[in-house]
Amino acid sequence: MATLQLSGISKSFGAVAALTEVDLSVDAGQVVAIVGDNGAGKSTLVKVLSGVYAPDAGTIGFEGREVTIPGPAAAHRLGIATVFQDLALCENLNVIENLFLGQELGPFRLDDVAMEVRSWELLRQLSAKLPTVRLPVAALSGGQRQTVAIARSLLGDPKIIILDEPTAALGVAQTAEVLNLIDRLRENGHGVIMISHNMADVRAVADQVVVLRLGRNNGVFDARSTSSEQIVAAITGLEDNVVSQRAARVEGADQ
Amino acid sequence: MTAADLSDERLRQATGLRGSASALVDRVRAGELGMVPVVAGLLVICVVLQILNPIFLSSTNLVNLLMECVPVGVIALGIVCVLLVGQIDLSVGSISGLSAAIMAILFVKDGWPAWLAVLVALVAGCAIGVLYAEIFNRVGIPTFVITLAGLLSFLGLQLKALGAIGSVNLPFDSGLVEFAQLKFVPPWLSYVLVLLAAAWLFVVGFLHAAKRRTADLSARSTRFLLIRSGVLAVGLGLAAWYLNRTRGIGWMFVLFVALALILHYALTSTKWGKAVYAVGGNVEAARRAGINVRLVYTSVFAICTTLAAFGGVLGAARLAAANQASGGGDVNLNAIAAAVIGGTSLFGGRGTAFAAVLGVLVIQAISSGLTLLSLDSSYRFFVTGVVLLLAVGVDSLARRTRTSHGRA
């Protein structure tokens, strides 16, 4: 039984069907990448899972029970944590303060020692390299900020972690760092849903690739045995698409 | 073996006293100036004014100066809170004037007991803050505009309440006026308070360090804590001795320091304080972290206007009267300038309660020094303006340095 099981999820905004009967399943210790073109429904699906939108139809199964996710707090209680693309960190606060924002220990007398210890535990779980947790987040690089955001999502010990474009704004080394973090999440038994545009990243880290096209499932692929071309074909819906045409043209020019 | 939080090899090891000192130098170089510029500024102002008029640093004048800065200082504490969430309250002067009028009328004309009159004035102040926050939360009018409207409206209300005569005198033998003018800490008690403060600082620091060591984190050495408490005891002790040569330390100033310490604790060591800084730093992030942003705004505005009302009451007690000029003139701008001079950012998320204390000392020093030189208020306004500009200039330059040192 999968940890998270979506079946027949539909969501419309007025006349526009953003999602039509989408299925998705994620196991513990599995990284599922959701790929698709702009407007394919990736973000809508994430928002359904994180409780921002209620689906019009379909069922969500979580650890074998059928559940509803009426709001972000409900998603959090279930054990679904989402790291949004803009990370939502406070630059003027340090790493500890950001990790525990809104969930501080000891409301009337903050237990900063316990929070610092727990912060190091979380960061060590991710084998993250932060020199100190007492620097304001403004002083951190993009990859380190992503680390902090992911570490924060681990605080409630979630079963499923959703990462929205975790590598979009990062350089080569920082991207590799974040991909290492995702490997670590899998090793620790979390189910990971990763939204990405980047084929190389997806193939580097995902176990399974779910392709969305125009709000519908357009194939589920095993990331190891499928070529980038096949996935791109599923994303665009054509064997002969603009990406493959360009590839062929460049190849032809090389010869 | 190094502590768990210092184990990264990129981190320069700074231990012991020299480590603490070099860490401070590093922070200042990187633009994390903290209280350094305002303390330096205060020293420069004191030296210059002392050279111009040797009475300035006399015990008598300093005793007066500390008493004089309390009303505006209490108002500035509230301004710090509002600035921390990235908002502004322009109406604190009018609110302090209105609350002074309410208190004086209930106490003198209606013969209410003093404590009840003060309480009603404070509740009125608090209600104004809740009203501001409700308008801000529900309608979304910028607080600049809401409080500008408040500035005018509550000034009108104050004038209306005081009526045609426009002034209510408080009897000199009332507890309020005595508290604000004549109640001083007995010398022996002032030294006991100084020793208590130093001992308390040491005990808190020592317990915290012990807890950190048990958790395998780096901690301040006992030697550092001892020296810090020793310096504090000697410094405060000397100040108390100097002030005790004449009248001593006013209870009203002790009250101000106590309020600042309470606010400091609330801002640094409670969940509410972290929420205030978070809202000032990134409202959206705070909202997504589950913080009730509206409640934070409401609490902050309620605190600010309550403190403004309290400042007004103390000002009236000090003057022994509430009149049409109470809370008018430069009270408003001095309170905001004090918070900013002390190092509170106008853009939210940066500042401490002590900013208000140091800032108001700077403003009051200028005011007192220029009065001693028999210069009229035109010079005082001018010099205060220049100092404000300098303070914000230093802060802006420090921000640039922070950016280039990756600490923005």
Interface residues (C-beta under 8 A of the other chain):
Chain A: P72 A73 F84 D86 A88 L89 C90 E91 N92 L93 E97 F100 L101 G102 Q103 E104 G106 P107 F108 R109 L110 V113 A114 E116 V117 W120 K129 L130 P131 T132 V133 R134 L135 P136 A138 A139
Chain B: A4 D5 L6 D8 R10 L11 H208 K211 R212 A215 D216 L217 S269 T270 K271 W272 K274 A275 Y277 A278 G280 G281 N282 E284 A285 A286 R288 A289 G290 I291 G349 R350 R402 G406 R407 A408
